[in-house]
Amino acid sequence: CAAVKAACSKAEVAPTEVKSLGFAATCSLVAVDSDNSPVSVSRSGDSRRNVIVWMDHRAVDQAERINTSNSPVLEYCGGAVSPEMQPPKVPSELVP
């Protein structure tokens, strides 16, 4: 809110003139258990390795499977997921 107010003020634009906002970010997946303790995503089992970086593309097959599912949820993410998003990276044993 503060950033929008400051931008409107600096641009001398009335808040009522703002019709939409865009936001984009990259995000990584951090694996933790129910106690918020790190869970390894590495074959080594090292719990210090509990992050799947956003640019990891090992989930290409999973993303394709999601994209061909015809799920109505895809309407809320531009019609398709990327292997960089979290859903394709969720281990299959955690998916109901």
C-alpha positions as CSV (number, residue, x, y, z in Angstrom):
1,C,0.0,0.0,0.0
2,A,2.8,2.4,0.9
3,A,4.5,1.8,-2.4
4,V,1.3,2.4,-4.4
5,K,0.6,5.6,-2.4
6,A,4.2,6.8,-3.0
7,A,4.0,6.0,-6.7
8,C,0.7,7.8,-7.1
9,S,2.1,10.8,-5.3
10,K,5.3,11.0,-7.2
11,A,3.5,10.5,-10.6
12,E,0.8,13.0,-9.5
13,V,-1.9,10.4,-10.2
14,A,-5.1,10.2,-8.2
15,P,-5.6,6.7,-6.6
16,T,-9.0,6.4,-8.4
17,E,-7.1,6.4,-11.7
18,V,-5.3,3.2,-10.9
19,K,-7.2,0.4,-12.5
20,S,-5.0,-2.6,-11.8
21,L,-1.7,-3.7,-10.4
22,G,0.7,-6.3,-11.6
23,F,3.0,-8.4,-9.5
24,A,5.6,-11.0,-10.6
25,A,8.1,-13.0,-8.6
26,T,10.1,-16.1,-8.7
27,C,9.8,-18.4,-5.8
28,S,11.5,-21.5,-4.5
29,L,10.0,-24.4,-2.7
30,V,11.2,-25.0,0.9
31,A,10.4,-28.4,2.3
32,V,9.6,-28.7,6.0
33,D,7.7,-31.2,8.1
34,S,4.7,-30.5,10.4
35,D,7.1,-29.1,13.0
36,N,8.7,-26.7,10.4
37,S,11.9,-28.7,10.5
38,P,13.8,-29.0,7.2
39,V,13.1,-32.1,5.1
40,S,15.8,-33.1,2.6
41,V,15.0,-32.8,-1.1
42,S,18.4,-34.4,-1.9
43,R,19.2,-38.1,-2.4
44,S,21.9,-37.5,0.2
45,G,19.2,-37.1,2.9
46,D,21.0,-33.9,4.1
47,S,18.3,-31.8,5.8
48,R,20.3,-28.7,5.0
49,R,19.4,-29.3,1.4
50,N,15.6,-28.5,1.8
51,V,15.1,-26.0,-1.0
52,I,14.2,-26.6,-4.6
53,V,15.3,-23.4,-6.4
54,W,12.8,-21.7,-8.7
55,M,14.8,-22.4,-11.8
56,D,15.0,-26.1,-11.2
57,H,13.4,-27.8,-14.3
58,R,13.4,-31.5,-13.2
59,A,9.6,-31.3,-13.0
60,V,9.0,-30.9,-16.8
61,D,7.1,-34.2,-17.0
62,Q,5.0,-33.4,-14.0
63,A,4.1,-29.9,-15.3
64,E,3.0,-31.4,-18.6
65,R,0.9,-34.0,-16.8
66,I,-0.8,-31.1,-14.8
67,N,-1.3,-29.0,-18.0
68,T,-3.0,-31.9,-19.8
69,S,-5.3,-32.6,-16.9
70,N,-7.9,-30.1,-18.0
71,S,-8.3,-29.0,-14.4
72,P,-10.3,-25.8,-13.9
73,V,-7.6,-24.7,-11.5
74,L,-5.4,-23.9,-14.5
75,E,-7.8,-21.0,-15.3
76,Y,-6.2,-19.2,-12.3
77,C,-2.6,-19.5,-13.4
78,G,-2.7,-18.4,-17.0
79,G,-3.9,-21.8,-18.4
80,A,-0.7,-23.7,-17.7
81,V,1.9,-24.3,-15.0
82,S,5.6,-24.1,-15.5
83,P,8.1,-26.6,-14.1
84,E,9.4,-23.6,-12.1
85,M,6.2,-23.4,-10.1
86,Q,5.6,-25.4,-6.9
87,P,2.8,-27.8,-7.9
88,P,4.9,-29.8,-10.3
89,K,7.7,-30.1,-7.8
90,V,5.6,-31.6,-5.0
91,P,6.7,-35.2,-4.5
92,S,4.1,-37.6,-5.9
93,E,3.8,-39.4,-2.6
94,L,2.4,-36.2,-1.0
95,V,-0.3,-35.8,-3.7
96,P,-3.7,-37.3,-2.7
